[in-house]
Amino acid sequence: MKIEPEKTILFIGDSITDCGRSRPIGDNKTGLGNGYVSIIDALIEAVYPQKHIRVLNTGVSGNRITDLQERWQSDALSLNSDWLSIMIGINDVWRQFDDPLNPVQVTKEQFRKVYEKLIQNTAASLDGLVLMTPFYLETNRKDPMRKLMDEYGEVVKNLAKKHGAIFVDVQKSFDQYLKHKPTQSLCWDRVHPNLAGHAIIAKSFLEAIAFKW
């Protein structure tokens, strides 16, 4: 596994990361929530107990990239983690569909610019950076929201390549699952997955950091 012993990894993002984690900061002791972050922590602890990895969670439900920007100092930089994992973008896209008349939207170009600024302000202090794509559990790639989500995911992929970050294609992992079972087996709204869905996200992350059983 790429994360070295005695290191700290911070997960930041929206509701998919939040999942009821403790405030002000979720950690191994106070509570990491009931989603993929908790699954990752449990598996690292079970398989690599000798590494003493500390896991933190500062996901906030409803966040977009602009919300991360506003709280970046307090919820990312000030925590001085060794590794950082970011998964953001679902709400940046979703708000354009469920609240289209709201003039405050995050365009794809704004998403890219703000995201890159956060990376530039942080990457030099990290041992490792992981960028995870947003996702939409819809198999029809011509569906307008799925199409736009893929475009935002492509932005994340390009940023990961440009800045030497580890890239996790969460959408691709869900697409593989959805070849065999319907969306309804994972969630009711095509965005907030059940435990199996969170396990898919966790598996994708662990494979990207070379987790070995």
TAZIKA-V500065 format. One record per residue. N is the residue number from 0. RES is the residue in three letters. SS is DSSP state (H for helix, E for strand, C for the rest). PSI is psi as a letter, one per 20 degrees, with the letter a starting at -180 (999 if undefined). Layout:
# TAZIKA-V500065
n->{N N}
res->{RES RES}
ss->{SS SS}
psi->{PSI PSI}
This chain:
# TAZIKA-V500065
n->{0 1 2 3 4 5 6 7 8 9 10 11 12 13 14 15 16 17 18 19 20 21 22 23 24 25 26 27 28 29 30 31 32 33 34 35 36 37 38 39 40 41 42 43 44 45 46 47 48 49 50 51 52 53 54 55 56 57 58 59 60 61 62 63 64 65 66 67 68 69 70 71 72 73 74 75 76 77 78 79 80 81 82 83 84 85 86 87 88 89 90 91 92 93 94 95 96 97 98 99 100 101 102 103 104 105 106 107 108 109 110 111 112 113 114 115 116 117 118 119 120 121 122 123 124 125 126 127 128 129 130 131 132 133 134 135 136 137 138 139 140 141 142 143 144 145 146 147 148 149 150 151 152 153 154 155 156 157 158 159 160 161 162 163 164 165 166 167 168 169 170 171 172 173 174 175 176 177 178 179 180 181 182 183 184 185 186 187 188 189 190 191 192 193 194 195 196 197 198 199 200 201 202 203 204 205 206 207 208 209 210 211 212}
res->{MET LYS ILE GLU PRO GLU LYS THR ILE LEU PHE ILE GLY ASP SER ILE THR ASP CYS GLY ARG SER ARG PRO ILE GLY ASP ASN LYS THR GLY LEU GLY ASN GLY TYR VAL SER ILE ILE ASP ALA LEU ILE GLU ALA VAL TYR PRO GLN LYS HIS ILE ARG VAL LEU ASN THR GLY VAL SER GLY ASN ARG ILE THR ASP LEU GLN GLU ARG TRP GLN SER ASP ALA LEU SER LEU ASN SER ASP TRP LEU SER ILE MET ILE GLY ILE ASN ASP VAL TRP ARG GLN PHE ASP ASP PRO LEU ASN PRO VAL GLN VAL THR LYS GLU GLN PHE ARG LYS VAL TYR GLU LYS LEU ILE GLN ASN THR ALA ALA SER LEU ASP GLY LEU VAL LEU MET THR PRO PHE TYR LEU GLU THR ASN ARG LYS ASP PRO MET ARG LYS LEU MET ASP GLU TYR GLY GLU VAL VAL LYS ASN LEU ALA LYS LYS HIS GLY ALA ILE PHE VAL ASP VAL GLN LYS SER PHE ASP GLN TYR LEU LYS HIS LYS PRO THR GLN SER LEU CYS TRP ASP ARG VAL HIS PRO ASN LEU ALA GLY HIS ALA ILE ILE ALA LYS SER PHE LEU GLU ALA ILE ALA PHE LYS TRP}
ss->{C C C C C C C E E E E E E C H H H H C C C C C C C E E C C C C C C C C H H H H H H H H H H H H C H H H C C E E E E C C C C C C C H H H H H H H H H H H C H H H C C C E E E E E C C H H H H H H H H H C C C C C C C C C H H H H H H H H H H H H H C C H H H C C E E E E E C C C C C C C C C C C H H H H H H H H H H H H H H H H H H H H C C E E E C H H H H H H H H C C C C C H H H C C C C C C C C C H H H H H H H H H H H H H H C C C C C}
psi->{p h p r q k r p p p p q b b h h g f k k r q q h p p a h g h p j a k b h g h g g g g h g h h h l h i h l p p p q p k q p p i q r h h h g g h j g g h j f g i i l q h q p p p o q h g h h g g h i h i l h i p i n q o r h h g g g g g g h g g g h i h h h i q h q p p p p q r r p m p h o i i p g h g g h h h g h h h g g g h h g g h j k q p p o n h g g g h h g g i h h q r h i i h r i j j g o q a h g g h h g g g g g g h h h j k p p 999}
